[in-house]
Amino acid sequence: MPIIISIVIFLILTMQTFFLGGTVWLGVVGMLLSAAGVVLSFVLKNRKRYLSNVSALAGIVISVVCCLFITSDSGTGTLRQKEILLGQMASAETAENAEEKYADYVEAYGEDDSSALCLAQYYMRAEEADKSRSMLFKLKNITSIDYYCTMAEWYNKFDKGNFSYVVSTLLDAVAEHPYWAKGHLMLGLSYYENNDNTSAIYYLKKAHLLDMSDGYSLCYLGVISYDRGSYKAAEKYLSDAKALAGKDSYLLSLVETYQECVAREVS
């Protein structure tokens, strides 16, 4: 029984330390003591049973103390510290402050995609095209949804006239992530903005099939139907989109604007 309890405490300490914001050094100490208790229990088991139990119980008691200290000093675990630094980087008042937080992150945890992407997005908001692009080139995983989403945003923001790069990026994205509804929606909107309504309709319908709770795909299908003079279809799409809009004020405003346009045409 003490061995089982030690194993359970080891798992709890692991969760507290690395996933729930526990103090790192206390967690590591507790994990080592729990593991030592289990190992000693097995080593001493065949010699003297009471020594086996005493070693396991000692590990349990000290590990529980570590658990209590971790709980009272939560918020400094490995993942929690990373989240805090990333949050500070994203909300920095100046680019210099963001760069300082990035340097702190890299010094503590090494360079990874989370930090590079966070700084790239900060540079994009600060209108720093070259700096944001250079950070995006540092990403190791160039097939993630975050990567594709950010690259498409970069092209739309800093290279708006280059339609082919946006579409190429999003085509790669939906090929890599065929069930990513937002990727299909973004691709459909990109085609719509460049007057390719046939392709836009295809990807907007696909986006709706992948996520029937999102009203944007239906809204833009309604917009395209209105542009084509298919007012009955536009009415249906816009009505369905409005039912899904909820408290999304932008979507509601867009739907109602086009509903008024359709109403004028059919009256």
N, C-alpha and C positions, 0 to 999 in steps of 0.2 A: 504493500500500500504506500509506504513512504516514497518508493521509487516512482510510482504513478503520479503522486502529488508533485514530486520534483519536476517531472516532465511537463505537467500541466502548468506549473509556475514558470518554467522556462519559456513555454509558448506565450504565456501572458506577458512576461517581461519583453519578449521580442516584439509583440504588438505595441506595448506601451512605448518602447524605446524608438522604434523606427516608423511606426505608422500613426500613433496617437499623440505625438508631441511630448514624449517623456524625456527626462534628463538623460543624455547619452551615457555619461560615465557611470552613473548609478545603474543604469540598465545593463551595461556590459558586465559590471561587477556581479550583479545579481544573476545574470545568465551563466557566468563562469562558475559561481558557487553552486547553482542548481546542477549544472553539468558535472561538476566535481563530486557532488553528493551522489549522483546516479552512478558515476564511474566507480567511486569508492564502495558503494553498496554492492556492486557486482564483484569487485575484486575481493572484498572481505566476506562475501556471502558464504563461501565454502569454508572459511576459517572460524570466525566467531560471529554468530548471528546478531548478537547485541551490538557489536561494533558496526555492523552493516547498518542497523537501524539508527544508531546514534549519529553516524556520519550523514545519513540521508536527512534525519530530523534537523541536524545543525544547519545543513544547507537550506532546508525549507524555512527555518526561522529567520536566517539572515536574508534570504531572498524575499521573504514577505516584508521585512523591514525596508528593503530596497524598493519594493512595490509601493509602500506607503510614502516614502520620500519622493519617488517619481511622481505620484499622484499629487502631492502637495506642491511640487515644483514643475508642473506640466507646462508645455508650450515651448520647450527648447529641444525637442527631439529632432533627429536628422531631417525627416521630411518636413516637419513644421518649420524648421529654420530655413530650409530651401524656399518654402512658400512665402515666408516673411520677406526674404531678400528679393524674390521675384516680384512680390507686391510693391516693395519699396522702389524697385527699378522701374516698374510700370507707372508708378505715380510720382516719379521724381519731377521736381519743378524745372530743372534744366538738364540739358544733355550731359553736362559735366557730372551732375549728381548721378544720373543714370549710369554713366560710365564707371563711376566710383563703386556703385553697388554691383555692377557687373564684375569689376576687378575683385571685389570682396568675395563674390560668389565663386569665381574661378579659383581664387586662392584657397578657399575652404573645400570645394567639392570638385574642382577641375572643370574644364570646359565641356558643356553638353548642349544638346539641342534645345532644352528648355530655356537656358539662359541666352543663347544666341538668338532664338526666336523672339524672346521677350524684348531684347535690345533692338532687334530689327524692327519690331512693331512700334517701339518708342520712336525710333528714327523716322519711320513713316509718318507718324502723327506730327512730328516736328518738321516735316517737309525736307528731310535729309535723304534724298534719293540714293546718292552714291554710298553713303554709310549704311543705309538699310540693306542695299543690295549686297554689299560686301559681307554683312552678317549672315544673310541668307545663304551665301556661298559656303559658309562654315558648317551648315547643317549636314550631319552624316546621313540622316534618314530623309531621303528626298522622294519618298513615296507616301509619306503620312498625309492625313487629311489636313492637319495644321499647315504643312508645307504648301500643299496645293492651294489652299484657301488664301494664304498670305501672298504667294506668288501672283495669283490672279488679282488680288487687291493691289499689289505693287504695279502690275502692268496697267490696270485701270486708272491708277492714280498718277503715275509718272510717265506712262507711254500710251496715252489714251488712243492715239491714232493708230496704234499697231494692233489691230483686231486679231491678226493671225496668232500672235503670242498668247493672248488671253484664251482663245478657243483651243489652241494646241495644249496649253496647260490644263484646261478643264477636261478636254477629251482624255488626256492621260489620267486625270483624276478619276473620272467615272469608269475608265477601263480597269484601274487598280482597285477602286472601291465601288463595285456595281450596285451596291445597296445604299449608297450615300445620297439621300434625297436632296439635300441642299446643293450638292455638286451638280446634279441634273438641273435643278432650278436655276443656278447661276449660269450654267451653259445655255439653257433656254433663253434666259434674259439677255445674254451676250449676243445670241443669234438675232433676237428681236431688235435689239438696239442697232444692229447692222442690217436690218431689213430683210433678213432671211426667215420669213415667217413659217415656212414649211419645216425647217429644222427646229425652229423655236417651239412650234406646236408639239413636235415629237418629244423633245426633252421635257417640256412642261407637263405633258401627259404622263411621262415616265416618272417625273418627280411626284406627281399627285398619287400615282399608284404606290409609290414607295412610302409616302407619308400623307395619308388622307386627312390628317388633322391640321395640315398647313393650308391656309387660305390663299397664299401668294400665287401658287401655280394656277389655281382656278381663276383668280383675279386677272392675271395676265392672259390666260386663255380667253377670258371675257373681253379684255382690251383688244386682242388680236381679232376676235370675232366682230367686234364693233368696227374696227378699221376696215374689215373686209365687207362690211354691210350685212353681216349675218346677225341681225338684231335679236332674233328669238334665242339663238344660241348664246349670245352675249348676256341677255337677261338671265338665263339659267345659270351660267357660270358665275356671274356677279352676285346673284342671289345666294348661291351655295357658298361663295367666298365670304359674303357678309355674315352668314351663319357661323362661320369658323373664326371670324376676326376677333371675337371676344373683346378684350380691352386694348387691342392694338390700334391706337388712334391713327397711325399712318395708313394702315391697311383699310380701316373704315373710311377714312377721308378719300382714299383713292377709289374704293369701290363706289361710294356715294357720288363722286364726281362723274364717273362713267355711267352710273345708273341714270343720272340726270341727262347725260348726253344721249343715251339710248332712248329714254322717254321722249325727248324732243323729236327724235327721228321717227318713232312709231306713232306719235300722236297725230 
